[in-house]
């Protein structure tokens, strides 16, 4: 069993070789510290599932040695697993006021408010957790209070960036300066554990303040209703849009549960205090169409979010020809089809749409190459450890860091046990990692029987067969066959007749073992399905014996 001795270890349980589900462990002198506990989101490979959780088996088996969880910021891929997994770990969480507010809201929703301890740290605050001395450093990102974690250990200093970018005008809050980061580098940095998301971008991400002029221009140009969709967590964008609304004499309307949650938490800790008048969705008809600016969720095409329902016409907020929709966000890879569907629905109604291709209405929250190079120069780490990226992102950042003069870089995957000191970096072992799915209210293995069967049903369909036998083993009536998702369409009745015939023939073998008899019937019916369709549907057999 992996047990950190007089050394400094790193182990990612999520967030390496992928973007999302960030879970990072640091091990030292027999103890572990976790940084972030996030989720990712399901796609077509997980039918019926929205949330994917990290499998924490490794640290659950060692939870007596886990001392705490430091959370860098409030994005779902960094805190989303807290309400599902933190109570089991039984250790305190450390977070800044805004991030702590989001966490507490999640815990309350799950009825866990009293079961997980949340320790609130001030901005730039510090804490000592066993052999780990942690200092928070504020960095810019697309959510308030993103905090890098400087972790001092007996074997060297780690600078764990979290998600970040450089921004001299961040709109909300203040980020650490070049002088502050240089001072950290002057004290010596063993390893920089760094966000890799935008490593292929040759330009800087840009300041949040820079989007204001174009957002203002497009809103001023509209003579109708304006709906702006952005990432709900981007409270700085909410402030920017509030400033635009005030400048254009528009009131604000906020549409979307997650937006309202961010607004509430942000205001509770001192942000977004001077907003223009906010009007309720139900009262929009009391205002002319050019008197309100609507901020809505759903810019990534989420089916149940406000923008999708607005596009479909089944939301209290109505749009019509002459109105404008501004997509103040970037398309996340994989969401293109869903976003395109919404855009096509809006285009059919002659709604004007503005995206980042038509105007400077969005900036990223992750660093491009120039920003990476600056931070390398300020911190001057001995080792670069890329995280928060697919393999291509992490490999490119390792190459770029070496080109910029960092002495050593290493690429690891979830499950690789990496010794950083002494005599590192070196991969010294491998531990099992995996994924869990939140299916309704149940947490299951992502590679378990449930998901395997659901994929097969989705791909091949399902056939239910009921066969009744009398005490002598003869058929009692005709077999019954029902289909779901089996591609026979107009030949359905003929197919069912042949499947029933095959089931009847298999059932009259006088086989005494019921398990073997069910299997014979199942194979016979599936053989017919394969001959007819080329598919291998799931076949469920109900065997009834009359005693």
N, C-alpha and C positions, 0 to 999 in steps of 0.2 A: 504494500500500500504506500502511495506517495505521501511522505511526511517531511515537511521542510525542516532541515537541520540548520547548521550554521551557514546559511546561504540565503539568497534572495531568488525566489521562483516566480514565474508568471505562467498562468494557465487561463486561456479563454474557453469558457463554456458556451459562448455565443458571440457573434459580432465579427468573427474573422472568417474570411472566404465568403462573406455575405454582408449586405448592408441592412442592419436591423438586429434586434434581439441581443443587445449588448450585455454581456455578463463577463466580467474580468476578475480573476483572483490573483492576489499577491500573497506569497507564502514566505515566512521568515521565522526562525527559531520556534518551530512547532506550531505556529499560528497562521491563520488566513485572514485576509481582508478582502472584501468584495467591493468592486466599483461598478455600479449600475446593475439593474435587474429589469431588462426590457423584454418586449415582445416583437414579433413581426406579424405580418398579415397573410392570411391564406389566399391562395389562388385556385386555378382550375385543378391543380394536383390534389387539393383537399376539398372535394365537393361538400358543400353545406357548412364549411368551417370558415370563420372570419379571423380568429386569433390563434396564433402559434406561440407556444411557450417554450422556454429552454428546459431541457431535462437536467435537473440539478442533482442527480443521483450521487455524483462524486462528492459534492460538498455536504449533502444530506447525511452521508455516511460518516462525515467528519465534522458535523455541526458543533460538537463540543469544542472544536479548535477554531471555529469561525467567531471572530470578535465583533464584526459590524459590517454595515453596508453603507458606503458613501455614494450619494447620488449626484451626478454632475449637473443635471437639468431635467426639465419636466416633459420632454418628448416621450411618446409612448414606447419608442424603441430603447429607452433608457430607464423608464419607471413602470411601464405597462404591466409587468408581471408581479409587481408588489402585492396587489390585493389577492392574488391567487397562490403565491408561493412564500411570501415573507413570514407569515405566521408560523409555518412549519420550521423555518430556520431559527426562529426564536432569538434574534439578535436585534439591537437597536439600529435604526436608520438615521443617517446624518444628511441634512439638506438645508439649503437656504430658505428664507421665509416663503417666497413664491412657490418654489418646488414643493416645500413641505405642505403648503396649502392645497396644491393639487393632489398630493398623496393622501392627505387626511380626507379629502372629499371622496376619493376612490375607496378608502377603507370604510368610510361610513356607509357608502352604497352597498358594500358587501357585508355589513354588520360586524366589522372587525375593528372598530374604532378603539376599543379597549384592549385589543390583543396584540397590537404591534406598537412598539415604542418609537416615536418619531422625535429625534433631538434636533431642534432648530439651531443652525449656526448662522451668525451674522455674515453679511458679505465680507469676503476676505478673512473670514474667521478661521480658527484652527482648533484641532482636537488631537488628543493623544489616545491611540487605540492600541494597547499592548506595545509591541515593538515598532508600531507605525505612527509616526508623527505627521499629521496631515495639515496642510495649509491650503485654503481655497484661494484661487486667483481668478478674478472675473475676466471673462473673454466675451467678445461679441458673438452673437448667433441669432437665430430667428425666433428666439423665445427669451424672456427676461431671465437674468441671474444664471446664465451658463457659467459654470465654475470649473476650471481646470483644477486638478488635485496634485499638489506637490507633496510627495510621500517620502519622508526621510526615514531611512532604516540604518541599522548598524553596518550595512554592506553597500550603501550608496543611495543616491537620491533619484527618485522617479518623477518625471513630469508627465502626468497623464492628462492629455488635452481635453478629453471629451470632444464634443462637436464645437467648431469655432470658425471664426474668420477675423480679419482685421477691419476695423471700422472706426474712423476718427470722429464720425457723427452718428452714433448708434441710436439716436432718438430717445430711447429709454435706457436709463442706467449709464454706468461708466465702465469701460474696459481697461484692463491693465495696460500700462504704457510701455513703450520700448525700453525706457529706463528701468522700469520695474522688472521686466523680463530679462534684461541684461544683467541685473543684479543677481537674479536667480542663477543665471549662467556663470557669473563670476564665482559663485559659491560652489560650483561644480555640479553637473548633471550626469549621472551614470547612463540613464536611458530616457529617451523621449518616446512615449507611447502615443501615436499620433493618428488622427483622422485622415483617411485616404480618399474620401468620396470624390473630390474634385481635382485629383492630381493630374488629370489629363487637360485641365483648363489652363491655357497659356496666359490668361489675364486674371487680375484680381476679381474677387466676387463683387465688389462694389459696396458703397455705403447705403444704409437704409434711407438716409436723407436724400439720396440721389433720385429716388423714384417719385418724390413729391411733385416736381414740375410737370412730368408727363401725366401723372394721375390727375393733377389739377387741370391740365389742358384738355384732356378727354372728357372730364366731367363738365367743364365749362361749355364744351362744344355740344353737349347733349341738350336737346330741348324736351326730352321725355324723362322717364324714370331711369335711374342708373342702379344697376346691381353689380357689386364688386364681390368676387369670390377670392378668398385667400386661405392659407393654412390657418386654422382656428387658433393655434398656439402662438401665432406671430402677433403678440400684443403690440409690438412697435409698429406694425402695419396698421393695426387698429387706430393707434395714435395718429399715424400719418393720414389715414382716411378721415379721421375726425377733424384734422386740420383742413383737409380739402373740403369737407362738408361745411365747415364754418366759413371758409373763404368764398364758397359758392352759394351761401345763404340756404343751405339745405339742412334739414333735420336728419338724424340718424335713425335707422331701423336695423336691428340685429336679428338675423334669422338663423337659428341652429342651436341645438342644446349645448354643443361643445363650445361655441363662441360665447354663449352666455356664461358658461362655467369659467372660461378664461377671464372674461370681463369682471366677473364677481370676485375671483381670487386676486386678480391684478389690483382692483380697487381696494381690497381688504388690506393689502400690504403697501399701499401708497402710490400705485401707478394709475394712469388713466383717470385722473381726478377732474380735469377740466374739459369734459366732452360737451359738444352741443346737445340740445334737447334730444332725448331718445324717445321715439314714438312706438307704440305697439303695432304689430302687424295688422291687427283687426281694425285699426283706425286709419289705415293708409288712404282709404277712399275719401277721407275728410280733407285731403291735401291735393293740390295740383301735382301732376306727375313730375314736374321739375322742382318740387319743394322738398324731396326726400332722397337721401342716399342710403341704399340698402346694402348691408354687408351680410353675405350668406356663406354657409358651408357648402362643400360639395364640389370643389374645383378639380378633384381627382376622379370625378365620375361616380362617386359612391351612390348606389341606387336609392338609398333611403334618406340621403341628405337633402337639404333645402333646394339646392340648385337643380337636381334631377327632377324633383317634384314641380318646381317652377317651370322647367322646360316641358314637362308633361301636361301642365295646366291644372294640376290637382293640389295646388298650394294656395294658402290665403293671399300670397303676393302674386299678382298677375302682371305679365309683361305683354306688350303688343308692339306693332310696327311703330318705329320712332323711338323705342327704348334702346338702351345700351347695356350690354353685359361685359364687364372687364374681368379677365382672368389674371388676377394679380398673384400668379403662382406659376411654378414650372411643372410641366408634365413629368411625373415620376415614371420611369420605365416600367412597362407592363400595364399602365393605365390608359394607353393611347386609344384603345377601342372604346372603352367606357366613356372617356371624355369626348371622343368623336361622335358617339351616339347622341350625347346631349347637345353638342354643337350643331349637328344635323337637324335635330328637333327645333332648335332656335332659328336656324337658317330658313326652315320652311315657313316660319312666321315673320321673316324679314326683320329679325332682331339684329342690330349691329353688334358685332363681337370684337373686342380688342384683346389681343394676347401679347406676350412678351416679344412676339415677332413684329407686331405693329407699333409697339411703343415700349419705352423703358418703364415698365410697370411692375417689375419684380427684380430682386437681387437674391442670390443664393446665400445660405447661411454657412457654407463650407469653403475652405481655403483653396484658391488656385495656386499655381506654381510660384508666382512672385511672393505670395504671403507665406508659403511654406519656406521659401529661401530666406526670408527675413527672420522668421522664428528660429530656423536652424542657426543663423548667424548670431542671434541674441543668446540662445540657450547653450549652443556649442556642446551638444551631448556626445558622449563616447559611443553610444549605441542608438540606432534608430530602429524602433519596433512598430511597423505600420499595423494598424487595426482599422475597423470600421470601413470595410471595403470588400469587394469581390477579389478573387486572387489576382486578377489583372491590375486592379487598383493598388493593391498592397505591393505587388512586384514592381510596379512602375515607381511607387514612392521610394522603395528601397534603392532602386537604380538612381533616382533623382537625388536622394540624400547623399549617396556616395559621391556623385558628381559634384555636389556642393561642399564636399570636404568632411562629411561625417566619417569617422574612422571605420565604423562597423555597422552593418545593417543585417537584420535577420527576418525571414518570412516564416510565419508559423500558421497553423490552422487550429480551429477549435479542437481541443483535446491534446494538443502538443504541450508537454511539460518543458518549460524553458528555464534553464538556469541563467540568470543575469549576472550573478556574482557569487562567489569569486570565479575568476577564469571563464567568464561568459563573453558573448552569449552562446549557449549550446542547448540543443534539444536533447533531453536526457530520458524522455519516456513518453508514453502515450496513454491517455485515459479515455474511457468511453464517454462520448457526448451524444446528444440526440435532441429530438423535438417532441413536445407534447402538443396535443390539440385541445382547445376548449370547444367541446361539441355540445351546444346548449349550455347546461350547467355542469357538465361532466368533463373531467380532465382525463384524457386517454393517451396512450402512446401513438405518435403520428404514424408509425409503421406497424400498428397492431391490426387485429382481425377486423375491427369495425371499419376502418378506413379502407382496408383491402377489399372487403365485401362491397362497400359503397362505390368504389371505383369500378368494380366488376359489374355492379348493377347499372351504373351510368353508361358503361361501354357496351355491355352485352344484353342487358335486360334481365328479367327474372320470370321463371315459370313455377307455378304452384301446382302440385299434383296431389289429388286425394284418391286413395284406393281403399275400398272396404272389402274384407274377406270374412267368410263364414267360419265356423269352428273347424271345418274340414280343410280350410285353406283355399276354397273356391271363391271366385269373385262374387261379391254381393252387390249387384248392380253394376253400372258402368263407371270407370274412372272419370274423375272430373279434372279438367285442366284449365287454368287461368293464366293469362299473360300480362306482363307489364314491360313495355319498352322493347319487345321482340319485333323485329322489322318484317312482319308478314302482311300487314295492311289488308288489301282486298282478298287475300288468300287465307285469312284468319280461320274461317270455319273449316276449310280443308286441312289446314295445318293442325288444328286442334283434334280433328278426327283421327289423323295419322298418329299424333302424339298419344291419344287415348288408346289406340290400338297397340302401340308399342308398350305402354304402361301395363295394359291388360296381359299381354304376352309375357312380360317379365314377371308379373305377379303370380302367374300360375305355374311356377317352377317347383312348388311345394317346399321351398326353402323354409326351414324351421327358424333359423337365426334371423331375427327381425332387422338387425343392423345390416346384414348381408342382403336381405331382401330389399330394404330401402335403397341400398347402393345400386342394386341391379336395376331397379325402376328408374332411379335418377340417371344412370348412364344411358339407359334405353331412350329416355325422353330427350336427353341432351344430344344424343346421336342424331335423332330426327331433326332437332333444331339446327345442328351444325350442317346437316345435308341441305336443309332448306335455305339457310341464311348465311352460312360461313362463320357464324358466331357461336360462342360457347356460353350461353346464359347460365346464371345461377338457377339451379333446379332444387326446389324444396319439396320433399315428399311427406305427406301425412298418411300414415298407415293405420287403418282402423280395423280391429278384429272383433267380430261379434262373438261374445262368449256365451 
